[in-house]
Amino acid sequence: MALSLFKALHIIGFVAWFAGLFYLVRMFVYYREAEEKSEIERSVLQPQFYLMQQRVYKIICNPAMMITWICGLGMIYIYGLDWFKENTWLHVKLTLVLLMTGYHLYCKKYISYLKNGTANLNPFQLRLMNEIPTLFLFAIVIFAVFKNGANSLIVLSSTIGFGFILFVFTKLYKKMRESNQK
């Protein structure tokens, strides 16, 4: 019973965490694009985006990340140390989740960069940054589904290939936007 509850909450947690991060970084894009608007529009949009970023980070991303971690570690505890040692896929998954947590913390820092005017990424770079959770999601789900049957090199190369495809589509989208603005 406890294991099923932890699994359910873990899934709910990571879905909410990823959704929050996708939304958060999309707002970074909009915040930076607002810099190109008139002073009147910018004075309305940027404070609103900042408020929304703060709320999404504190109300969605942080609790969802904590639920994901707590329930994931709870499942490891229930399965036991011997199970943990035998399942190398989980070590890779935990490494990816640690990196994802680093991305999460960087997003918090980036909110303050936007607020104090020291943000160094343009809207296109932020669109690329917005795809980083997609790559984490891809790799983490593959390891969680295939477990020890997942070849780390194949998953890594597939993730890089998928990242390249996302990059190409992001570049194409940028060109389409630019051509529509002319």
KETOR-922341 format. One record per residue: x, y, z of N, C-alpha, C in turn. Coordinates in pm, whole numbers, padded with zeros to 5 digits, always signed. Example, Ala and Ser with C-alpha at 12.3 -4.5 7.8 and 13.67 -1.06 7.14 Angstrom:
REM KETOR-922341
+01319-00569+00780+01230-00450+00780+01320-00330+00780/+01285-00225+00708+01367-00106+00714+01290+00003+00787/
REM end
This chain:
REM KETOR-922341
+00082-00120+00000+00000+00000+00000+00087+00126+00000/+00185+00132+00089+00272+00250+00098+00350+00267-00032/+00397+00157-00089+00472+00164-00215+00385+00223-00326/+00262+00177-00338+00171+00229-00441+00143+00377-00420/+00127+00417-00295+00103+00558-00266+00225+00642-00305/+00344+00596-00269+00467+00667-00307+00481+00676-00459/+00451+00566-00530+00459+00567-00677+00363+00669-00736/+00239+00667-00690+00139+00759-00742+00180+00904-00717/+00221+00934-00595+00262+01071-00562+00390+01111-00636/+00479+01016-00656+00602+01043-00732+00568+01083-00875/+00478+01010-00937+00436+01043-01075+00368+01179-01080/+00276+01203-00987+00209+01333-00982+00312+01444-00960/+00406+01420-00871+00510+01520-00843+00594+01553-00964/+00643+01451-01034+00731+01484-01146+00655+01544-01263/+00529+01505-01282+00450+01568-01388+00431+01716-01358/+00397+01749-01235+00379+01889-01196+00512+01965-01202/+00620+01900-01162+00752+01964-01163+00791+02002-01306/+00779+01906-01396+00814+01935-01535+00722+02041-01594/+00592+02031-01567+00498+02131-01619+00535+02270-01569/+00568+02280-01441+00607+02408-01384+00732+02464-01449/+00831+02379-01470+00956+02427-01532+00934+02467-01677/+00852+02392-01750+00822+02431-01888+00756+02569-01891/+00660+02589-01805+00587+02716-01800+00679+02830-01754/+00759+02803-01654+00848+02905-01598+00943+02961-01703/+01010+02873-01773+01109+02919-01871+01040+02984-01991/+00920+02941-02024+00844+03009-02130+00816+03153-02088/+00789+03175-01959+00770+03312-01912+00899+03393-01918/+01014+03326-01902+01141+03397-01921+01148+03452-02064/+01107+03370-02161+01106+03413-02301+01018+03537-02316/+00898+03530-02262+00805+03642-02276+00856+03768-02204/+00919+03749-02092+00975+03861-02017+01079+03934-02103/+01169+03855-02164+01273+03916-02248+01214+03977-02374/+01113+03913-02433+01049+03971-02551+00978+04102-02517/+00933+04116-02394+00867+04240-02353+00964+04358-02355/+01094+04330-02349+01194+04438-02356+01189+04510-02490/+01137+04443-02592+01128+04502-02725+00999+04582-02745/+00912+04583-02645+00784+04655-02653+00805+04800-02613/+00699+04879-02630+00704+05019-02587+00719+05025-02435/+00760+05140-02386+00780+05157-02242+00651+05129-02164/+00540+05171-02218+00411+05149-02150+00381+04999-02140/+00396+04927-02252+00370+04783-02251+00469+04711-02159/+00595+04747-02170+00700+04685-02088+00673+04706-01939/+00627+04827-01902+00604+04857-01760+00488+04777-01703/+00401+04726-01788+00291+04640-01743+00332+04493-01750/+00390+04453-01862+00418+04311-01886+00526+04255-01793/+00638+04324-01783+00749+04266-01707+00717+04245-01559/+00655+04342-01490+00619+04313-01351+00519+04196-01339/+00429+04186-01435+00333+04075-01431+00403+03941-01454/+00493+03936-01552+00568+03811-01575+00654+03776-01454/+00715+03876-01392+00796+03851-01273+00711+03789-01162/+00593+03847-01137+00503+03794-01035+00463+03651-01068/+00431+03625-01194+00392+03490-01236+00507+03392-01218/+00630+03435-01251+00747+03348-01235+00765+03312-01088/+00755+03411-01000+00770+03387-00857+00667+03285-00808/+00544+03304-00852+00437+03214-00806+00453+03073-00859/+00484+03061-00986+00502+02927-01044+00618+02855-00975/+00726+02927-00951+00842+02865-00888+00808+02820-00745/+00747+02910-00668+00721+02879-00526+00602+02786-00505/+00498+02801-00587+00374+02729-00562+00366+02597-00639/+00432+02589-00754+00426+02466-00835+00561+02392-00833/+00665+02459-00879+00794+02390-00899+00854+02336-00769/+00865+02421-00667+00927+02375-00543+00852+02260-00476/+00722+02275-00451+00652+02161-00388+00656+02034-00474/+00642+02049-00605+00644+01931-00693+00781+01862-00689/+00889+01943-00688+01022+01883-00679+01038+01808-00546/+00990+01868-00438+01003+01804-00307+00923+01674-00301/+00802+01675-00356+00720+01553-00359+00791+01445-00441/+00847+01485-00554+00919+01390-00640+01034+01325-00564/+01116+01408-00500+01231+01356-00427+01189+01270-00307/+01097+01321-00227+01057+01248-00106+00997+01113-00141/+00908+01111-00238+00843+00984-00275+00939+00890-00345/+01029+00944-00427+01130+00861-00492+01223+00796-00390/+01269+00876-00296+01356+00820-00191+01279+00724-00101/+01150+00753-00080+01067+00661-00003+01055+00525-00070/+01040+00525-00202+01033+00397-00275+01165+00322-00264/+01276+00394-00275+01407+00328-00261+01419+00266-00123/+01374+00337-00021+01379+00285+00115+01295+00158+00128/+01174+00160+00072+01086+00043+00080+01148-00077+00007/+01204-00053-00111+01266-00163-00186+01390-00216-00116/+01465-00130-00051+01580-00174+00027+01714-00149-00041/+01818-00154+00040+01953-00124-00005+02005-00225-00107/+01975-00353-00088+02021-00454-00184+01961-00429-00322/+01832-00397-00326+01766-00365-00453+01831-00244-00517/+01859-00143-00436+01921-00021-00487+02058-00051-00549/+02137-00132-00482+02271-00166-00533+02264-00242-00666/+02164-00329-00681+02151-00412-00801+02100-00335-00923/+02035-00225-00902+01968-00154-01011+02046-00031-01054/+02142-00054-01143+02229+00056-01188+02152+00162-01267/+02041+00123-01330+01959+00222-01402+01915+00333-01307/+01888+00295-01181+01842+00393-01084+01953+00492-01049/+02076+00446-01049+02188+00537-01022+02197+00643-01132/+02177+00600-01256+02179+00694-01369+02060+00789-01357/+01944+00732-01326+01823+00816-01312+01842+00918-01202/+01895+00878-01088+01919+00971-00978+02018+01080-01017/+02118+01044-01095+02213+01145-01144+02141+01247-01233/+02054+01198-01320+01976+01288-01405+01883+01376-01322/+01822+01320-01219+01733+01398-01133+01813+01502-01054/+01934+01468-01014+02021+01567-00949+02053+01682-01046/+02084+01648-01170+02111+01752-01271+01986+01836-01295/+01871+01771-01296+01744+01842-01312+01721+01938-01196/+01759+01895-01077+01748+01982-00960+01840+02103-00975/+01959+02082-01032+02049+02194-01060+01985+02292-01159/+01920+02240-01261+01849+02324-01358+01739+02403-01287/+01666+02336-01200+01560+02397-01121+01617+02516-01041/+01728+02495-00975+01790+02600-00894+01843+02714-00982/+01894+02680-01100+01939+02785-01193+01821+02871-01237/+01706+02809-01258+01587+02886-01295+01553+02988-01187/+01567+02949-01061+01542+03043-00951+01638+03161-00962/+01762+03132-00989+01863+03238-01003+01829+03328-01123/+01782+03266-01230+01752+03342-01350+01636+03439-01329/+01542+03405-01241+01434+03498-01207+01495+03627-01153/+01594+03614-01066+01657+03735-01010+01740+03808-01116/+01801+03734-01209+01874+03800-01318+01780+03886-01402/+01662+03833-01430+01564+03911-01507+01521+04035-01429/+01495+04016-01302+01446+04126-01218+01547+04240-01208/+01677+04204-01191+01777+04310-01173+01846+04351-01302/+01798+04300-01416+01849+04346-01545+01982+04285-01588/+02023+04175-01526+02150+04111-01563+02131+03982-01642/+02010+03957-01690+01983+03836-01769+02064+03843-01898/+02133+03735-01930+02223+03735-02045+02177+03648-02161/+02061+03588-02150+02013+03502-02258+01903+03574-02336/+01911+03566-02468+01809+03629-02552+01689+03532-02564/+01578+03578-02621+01461+03490-02630+01487+03357-02702/+01568+03357-02806+01598+03231-02875+01675+03136-02783/+01774+03187-02712+01850+03103-02620+01761+03050-02508/+01667+03132-02464+01572+03086-02362+01479+02979-02416/+01443+02990-02544+01361+02883-02604+01439+02751-02605/+01567+02760-02632+01650+02639-02625+01659+02588-02481/+01675+02680-02388+01681+02642-02246+01551+02573-02204/+01441+02616-02264+01311+02558-02232+01300+02411-02277/+01388+02368-02366+01385+02229-02413+01469+02136-02325/+01549+02192-02236+01633+02108-02150+01550+02010-02067/+01440+02053-02005+01360+01953-01931+01306+01842-02021/+01282+01873-02147+01235+01769-02241+01340+01659-02253/+01466+01699-02260+01574+01600-02271+01586+01519-02143/+01575+01586-02028+01576+01513-01901+01460+01414-01895/+01342+01462-01931+01224+01376-01928+01242+01254-02017/+01293+01276-02137+01317+01167-02231+01406+01060-02168/+01521+01101-02118+01618+01005-02063+01566+00940-01935/+01508+01017-01846+01461+00963-01719+01351+00860-01742/+01257+00889-01830+01148+00795-01856+01201+00667-01920/+01295+00680-02013+01353+00560-02076+01415+00470-01970/+01494+00528-01878+01556+00447-01773+01451+00388-01680/+01348+00465-01645+01245+00416-01553+01164+00302-01615/+01142+00308-01746+01062+00204-01811+01145+00080-01841/+01264+00098-01899+01345-00016-01940+01437-00068-01830/+01456+00011-01726+01538-00026-01609+01676-00074-01652/+01721-00188-01602+01855-00237-01636+01867-00281-01781/+01756-00290-01851+01758-00324-01993+01797-00206-02080/+01805-00088-02022+01841+00032-02098+01994+00042-02106/+02044+00048-02226+02187+00067-02248+02216+00217-02235/+02299+00252-02137+02326+00393-02108+02380+00469-02228/+02467+00406-02306+02523+00475-02424+02417+00500-02530/+02329+00403-02548+02222+00420-02647+02125+00529-02601/+02090+00528-02472+02000+00631-02420+02066+00768-02432/+02194+00777-02398+02265+00904-02407+02270+00953-02551/+02307+00866-02644+02315+00908-02784+02177+00941-02839/+02075+00867-02798+01938+00898-02841+01893+01033-02786/+01929+01062-02663+01893+01190-02602+01963+01304-02676/+02089+01285-02709+02162+01387-02785+02098+01405-02923/+02064+01294-02988+01997+01302-03118+01863+01373-03109/+01787+01341-03006+01659+01407-02984+01681+01556-02957/+01786+01588-02881+01821+01729-02855+01853+01803-02984/+01924+01736-03074+01957+01797-03202+01830+01826-03282/+01737+01731-03281+01610+01751-03351+01534+01869-03291/+01531+01879-03159+01465+01992-03093+01532+02124-03132/+01666+02123-03140+01740+02243-03180+01702+02285-03322/+01697+02189-03413+01663+02218-03552+01521+02276-03560/+01427+02215-03490+01290+02266-03493+01280+02405-03429/+01359+02429-03326+01359+02562-03263+01414+02666-03359/+01520+02630-03433+01575+02722-03534+01474+02749-03644/+01406+02644-03690+01303+02662-03793+01190+02752-03744/+01151+02732-03621+01046+02816-03563+01091+02962-03557/+01216+02984-03522+01270+03120-03517+01265+03184-03657/+01305+03109-03758+01300+03162-03895+01158+03192-03938/+01063+03105-03904+00922+03130-03938+00872+03257-03868/+00907+03274-03744+00864+03395-03672+00922+03520-03734/+01050+03513-03770+01116+03628-03829+01055+03662-03966/+01025+03559-04046+00968+03584-04178+00824+03638-04166/+00750+03598-04063+00614+03649-04043+00613+03792-03993/+00723+03835-03933+00730+03973-03882+00765+04073-03990/+00810+04025-04104+00850+04116-04213+00733+04162-04293/
REM end
